[in-house]
Amino acid sequence: MSQRPETICHMITGLDAHVEVERWCQTDGADRDEQVELYFELQESFGARGYIVGRVTMEPYAEGGILSHQEAEALPKPSRTIHIADNAQESLAIVLDPKGKLHWKEGMLDGDHLLMALGPEVSDLHLQELAARGVSYLIAPEADIDPAWLLDQLAIHFEAKRVMVEGGGVINGLFLKAGLIDEISLLMVPAIDGAQGARNVFDTGAVSLKDSLKLALLFVEAKPHQTVHLRYKVSN
């Protein structure tokens, strides 16, 4: 039985815990692009096998066309469990896309290899499309992808020892309420969104975490561009 990878939720956030960077007010005397670049530098410093996000986060980057049935006729029948493409030894961009809505031009995105976590109802046509374009995929046994199952698959098939969760609040909340987040890493920026209903670091729906989690400060450091890096241990 595999040991699940250490899982760190790593996010950049304003003072109100909102995560849509383009909505934030400006930081006086600091450049927003440099703050965001620092976030990615910190991500690299963890040495993780890859990062996990959801469909909504990745939708702006999925610019591929839909494979036609005529094109699919020349391709082999796809695996209904797992497909590992040639570039899978690279760092991974792991995307939860249960209904198979995202279409990619190729299997690499900004130096990371795309690994799609799909639901069981995704069509053979979509699987052929992913495989033909060099994208890896895993097919979950149930439509609602179990985050524990996903982490187990990453350990078994990709030898993952550490992964980052960097989704929107729903994906982050999915892993948090399942008791699968070991640490929270926040790059705090002096900026505020303030809008009602804006996306937060964690969204667990109606599930309260009041009696299920304990947090402890591990690390705090002032960083360049008026930011602060905070790290918390999560106990379930």
C-alpha positions as CSV (number, residue, x, y, z in Angstrom):
1,M,0.0,0.0,0.0
2,S,1.4,3.4,-1.0
3,Q,2.1,6.2,1.5
4,R,0.3,9.3,0.4
5,P,2.5,12.3,-0.4
6,E,3.0,15.2,2.0
7,T,0.4,17.8,0.9
8,I,0.9,21.5,1.3
9,C,-1.7,24.1,0.4
10,H,0.3,27.1,-1.1
11,M,-1.5,30.3,-1.9
12,I,-1.0,34.0,-2.4
13,T,-3.7,36.1,-0.7
14,G,-4.7,39.6,0.2
15,L,-5.4,40.7,3.8
16,D,-9.1,39.5,3.5
17,A,-8.0,36.0,2.3
18,H,-9.4,36.7,-1.2
19,V,-7.4,35.1,-4.0
20,E,-8.4,36.8,-7.2
21,V,-5.2,38.9,-7.7
22,E,-6.6,41.1,-10.5
23,R,-9.3,42.4,-8.1
24,W,-7.0,43.6,-5.4
25,C,-6.2,47.2,-4.6
26,Q,-2.6,48.3,-5.2
27,T,0.3,48.0,-2.8
28,D,1.9,51.4,-2.4
29,G,5.6,51.1,-3.4
30,A,5.5,47.5,-4.6
31,D,4.9,45.9,-8.0
32,R,2.1,43.3,-8.2
33,D,3.9,41.3,-10.9
34,E,6.9,41.0,-8.6
35,Q,4.7,39.8,-5.7
36,V,3.2,37.1,-7.9
37,E,6.6,36.1,-9.2
38,L,7.8,35.6,-5.6
39,Y,4.8,33.3,-4.9
40,F,6.0,31.0,-7.8
41,E,9.6,31.2,-6.5
42,L,8.4,30.0,-3.1
43,Q,6.4,27.2,-4.8
44,E,9.6,26.0,-6.5
45,S,11.5,26.0,-3.2
46,F,9.3,23.2,-1.8
47,G,10.6,20.7,-4.3
48,A,7.2,19.2,-4.9
49,R,6.4,16.6,-7.6
50,G,3.6,18.9,-8.8
51,Y,0.7,21.1,-8.0
52,I,-3.1,20.3,-7.9
53,V,-5.7,22.7,-9.2
54,G,-9.3,22.6,-10.5
55,R,-10.9,23.1,-13.8
56,V,-11.9,26.7,-13.2
57,T,-8.4,27.7,-12.4
58,M,-7.0,26.2,-15.6
59,E,-9.8,27.1,-18.0
60,P,-8.1,30.3,-19.2
61,Y,-5.1,28.2,-20.3
62,A,-6.9,25.4,-22.1
63,E,-6.9,26.6,-25.7
64,G,-7.0,23.4,-27.7
65,G,-9.7,22.4,-30.1
66,I,-12.0,19.4,-29.8
67,L,-10.9,16.2,-31.5
68,S,-13.3,15.2,-34.3
69,H,-14.7,11.7,-34.7
70,Q,-13.0,11.5,-38.1
71,E,-9.6,12.2,-36.5
72,A,-10.3,9.7,-33.7
73,E,-10.9,6.9,-36.2
74,A,-7.1,6.8,-36.9
75,L,-6.2,6.6,-33.2
76,P,-6.0,3.5,-30.9
77,K,-8.8,2.7,-28.4
78,P,-7.9,4.6,-25.2
79,S,-7.3,3.2,-21.8
80,R,-10.2,3.7,-19.4
81,T,-7.9,3.7,-16.3
82,I,-4.6,5.5,-16.8
83,H,-2.5,7.0,-19.6
84,I,1.0,8.2,-18.9
85,A,2.6,10.3,-21.6
86,D,6.3,10.6,-22.4
87,N,6.8,13.9,-20.5
88,A,5.4,12.5,-17.2
89,Q,8.8,12.6,-15.6
90,E,8.6,16.4,-15.5
91,S,7.0,18.3,-12.7
92,L,3.2,17.9,-12.9
93,A,0.3,20.2,-13.3
94,I,-2.5,18.0,-11.9
95,V,-6.0,19.2,-12.9
96,L,-9.3,18.0,-11.5
97,D,-11.7,18.0,-14.5
98,P,-14.3,15.3,-13.6
99,K,-16.5,15.9,-16.8
100,G,-13.6,16.3,-19.2
101,K,-14.3,19.9,-20.2
102,L,-10.8,21.2,-20.8
103,H,-9.1,20.8,-24.2
104,W,-5.3,21.2,-24.6
105,K,-3.0,21.9,-27.5
106,E,-0.2,19.9,-26.0
107,G,0.9,18.1,-22.9
108,M,3.1,20.8,-21.4
109,L,2.1,24.0,-19.7
110,D,4.8,26.5,-18.6
111,G,7.3,23.7,-18.1
112,D,4.9,21.4,-16.3
113,H,3.4,18.2,-17.6
114,L,-0.4,18.1,-17.7
115,L,-2.0,15.3,-15.7
116,M,-5.8,15.3,-15.8
117,A,-7.9,13.7,-13.1
118,L,-11.2,12.7,-14.8
119,G,-14.5,11.1,-13.9
120,P,-15.7,7.7,-15.2
121,E,-18.2,9.1,-17.6
122,V,-15.6,11.0,-19.8
123,S,-15.9,9.9,-23.4
124,D,-13.4,7.7,-25.3
125,L,-13.2,10.6,-27.8
126,H,-11.9,13.0,-25.1
127,L,-9.4,10.4,-23.8
128,Q,-8.1,9.9,-27.4
129,E,-7.7,13.6,-27.7
130,L,-5.7,13.9,-24.5
131,A,-3.4,10.9,-25.4
132,A,-2.9,12.2,-28.9
133,R,-1.8,15.6,-27.6
134,G,0.7,14.2,-25.0
135,V,-1.5,14.7,-22.0
136,S,-1.5,12.1,-19.2
137,Y,-4.7,11.2,-17.4
138,L,-6.2,9.2,-14.5
139,I,-9.8,8.1,-14.4
140,A,-11.4,8.0,-11.0
141,P,-13.9,5.3,-10.0
142,E,-16.6,7.8,-9.1
143,A,-17.8,11.0,-10.5
144,D,-16.9,13.0,-7.4
145,I,-13.2,12.6,-7.4
146,D,-11.9,11.4,-4.0
147,P,-8.8,13.5,-3.1
148,A,-7.4,10.6,-1.1
149,W,-7.7,8.4,-4.2
150,L,-5.9,11.0,-6.2
151,L,-3.0,11.3,-3.7
152,D,-2.7,7.5,-3.6
153,Q,-2.5,7.4,-7.4
154,L,0.2,10.1,-7.5
155,A,2.3,8.1,-5.0
156,I,1.8,4.8,-6.9
157,H,2.2,5.9,-10.5
158,F,4.4,9.1,-10.2
159,E,6.4,8.4,-7.1
160,A,5.1,11.6,-5.5
161,K,6.5,12.3,-2.1
162,R,5.2,15.9,-1.8
163,V,2.5,17.8,-3.8
164,M,1.1,21.3,-3.6
165,V,-2.6,22.1,-3.6
166,E,-3.1,25.5,-5.2
167,G,-6.6,25.6,-6.4
168,G,-9.5,27.9,-5.8
169,G,-11.3,27.7,-2.5
170,V,-13.4,24.7,-3.5
171,I,-10.4,22.5,-4.4
172,N,-8.5,23.6,-1.4
173,G,-11.5,23.1,0.8
174,L,-12.0,19.6,-0.7
175,F,-8.6,18.5,0.5
176,L,-8.8,20.4,3.8
177,K,-12.1,18.9,5.0
178,A,-10.9,15.4,3.9
179,G,-8.0,15.8,6.4
180,L,-5.4,15.7,3.7
181,I,-3.6,19.0,4.1
182,D,-0.5,18.7,6.2
183,E,0.6,22.3,5.9
184,I,-0.7,25.7,4.8
185,S,1.7,28.2,3.1
186,L,0.5,31.7,2.5
187,L,2.2,34.6,0.9
188,M,0.3,37.5,2.4
189,V,0.2,40.7,0.3
190,P,-0.9,44.1,1.6
191,A,-3.9,44.4,-0.6
192,I,-7.7,44.1,-0.2
193,D,-10.5,42.9,-2.5
194,G,-13.4,43.4,-0.1
195,A,-16.1,42.3,-2.5
196,Q,-18.9,40.1,-1.1
197,G,-18.8,36.6,-2.5
198,A,-15.2,36.8,-3.8
199,R,-13.2,33.6,-3.9
200,N,-11.3,32.8,-0.7
201,V,-8.4,30.5,0.1
202,F,-10.8,27.8,1.5
203,D,-14.4,27.1,0.7
204,T,-15.9,24.0,2.4
205,G,-19.5,24.8,1.6
206,A,-21.8,24.1,4.6
207,V,-19.1,22.0,6.4
208,S,-17.7,23.7,9.5
209,L,-14.1,22.9,10.4
210,K,-14.6,24.1,14.0
211,D,-14.1,20.7,15.6
212,S,-12.0,18.9,13.0
213,L,-8.8,21.0,12.7
214,K,-6.0,22.5,14.7
215,L,-3.5,25.0,13.3
216,A,-0.1,25.9,14.6
217,L,2.3,28.5,13.3
218,L,5.5,27.0,12.0
219,F,7.2,29.9,10.3
220,V,6.8,33.6,9.6
221,E,9.2,35.8,7.5
222,A,9.0,39.2,6.0
223,K,9.8,38.9,2.3
224,P,10.5,41.4,-0.5
225,H,7.8,43.6,-2.1
226,Q,6.1,44.2,1.3
227,T,4.9,40.6,1.6
228,V,5.0,38.1,4.5
229,H,5.4,34.3,4.2
230,L,3.4,32.3,6.7
231,R,3.5,28.6,7.2
232,Y,1.1,26.6,9.5
233,K,1.0,23.0,10.5
234,V,-2.4,21.4,10.2
235,S,-3.5,18.7,12.6
236,N,-6.7,16.7,12.1
